[in-house]
Amino acid sequence: MPLLGQASGGWAESSSALRILYVGHKNSVGVLTADSFTQTNPPVIAVAATISTQVNTAALGVLSGSVCFTRPRAAAGGGSNLVGGPDPVVATANTHPLGCFINSANGNAYENTPGTASGVGPYVSSMGTYGNALYETQVLTAGNAGNALTAYAVGQYLWASQNGYLTNAILADYAANTGEQLYEGIIGYTANVGPVCTLIGVLKMPADATQGEIVFDQRI
């Protein structure tokens, strides 16, 4: 059964992992960091697979459907008004999710590449409802690394993984709370406060064999 909304056409007609059903804002204020065009995918931890029926995870740069972060750390190519994928250093002050990228930074074959030309990668913010085919399927860290995540189910909270993909992982899934887990379930780091939980969205529909995407109401 097709989903109703602002989207039109079949899923196979889209080259983006993010499908807009009801849009909040298409935010294009931020400028992409240099590594937004060069990062490998997955960028941090490759032990876990991700489901992506439309996006080539072998492509370089941030991918459509991946989480857009503030990137303040100058040593990592960040600074004022710069955004991108996850910072290579996990416990980075004031690195927080902003939304999900609409398109991959380097575009797709046979398409225009506005991100490469402009240095801007629009992302969706201010709520909205979206289908996303790019998400983690396995636990990334600690003693359960490589194990399947708890099945995606209606009503679950969604967070950003260390790779900057959606996940339903929470710290209760792990044997210990270590620094490398700060992006899963507890996202971002604020000076003098420590890890800060940032909710990406609430799951409305898990993926199935017909529609290989999760549908969620965004909360950022």
Order of alpha helices (4+ residues) and beta strands (2+ residues): beta-beta-beta-beta-beta-beta-alpha-beta-beta-beta-beta-beta-beta-beta-beta
